[in-house]
Amino acid sequence: MKEYLRILETGSKKLGTVLTDHQVSQFDTYLKQLRIFSEKFNLTAITQRSEIVKKHFLDSLSVLTTKCVLPGKSLLDIGAGAGLPGLALKIVLPGLKLTLLEANKKKSNFLDHITKELKLEDAEVINMRAEEFAKTAGRVKFDFLLKQPLHKIP
C-alpha cells in the first residue's frame, strides 16, 4: 500500500472512522485528480500526497469527531473550493446529502468532474456566490453549514 494511503487509514482510525477499501480508493482518485487540476487551476497550494492527506482529508474528517454530521442529514459546504471538507465527508458518509456552493466557475467545473468521477450520489454543485444563493434558495434548509478553514490537526 502507498505510504500516503497508510497515513489516511491510520489518521482516520485515530478520528474514529475505519475506511473501507472502496473509500480508500475514492480518496486516492480524489487526491490524484486534485493534483492534476491544481496544476491548471490552482485549487490548492499543497501538492505533496502525504500533506494533502494530512492537511486536507484528515482535517476535513476531523468534523466527524463531533458526532453531528450524520448520514441522511444535509450539508452545505460554502465556498467549497476544491471540495473540502464536503467531499471528504461525503466519501465517508455516502448517505449525506451534500451541496457544494462555489462562486468560481473553474472550481465548480472541478467539483462537477470529481463528483462524477467518484460516482457520488446526492451531491450537488452550485456555481453561485453565497449572497445570491441566499436570495434564491427560498426555504431550502440544511442541517449543517461548513466553511473552510477548519481547525488544523497537528
DAQUI-V840768 format. One line per field, one symbol per residue. ss: DSSP state (a for helix, b for strand, c for the rest). burial: # if it has 9 or more other C-alpha atoms within 8 Angstrom, else .. A space follows every 50 residues. Layout:
BEGIN
ss = ???
burial = ???
END
This chain:
BEGIN
ss = ccaaaaaaaaaaaaccccccaaaaaaaaaaaaaaaaaaaaacccccccaa aaaaaaaaaaaaaaaacccccccbbbbbcccccccaaaaaaaccccbbbb bbccaaaaaaaaaaaaacccccbbbbbccaaaaaaacccccccbbbbccc cccc
burial = ...######.###.#...#...##.######.###.##....#...#..# ##############....###.###################.######## ####..##.###.##..#.#..#.######..#........#.#####.. ....
END
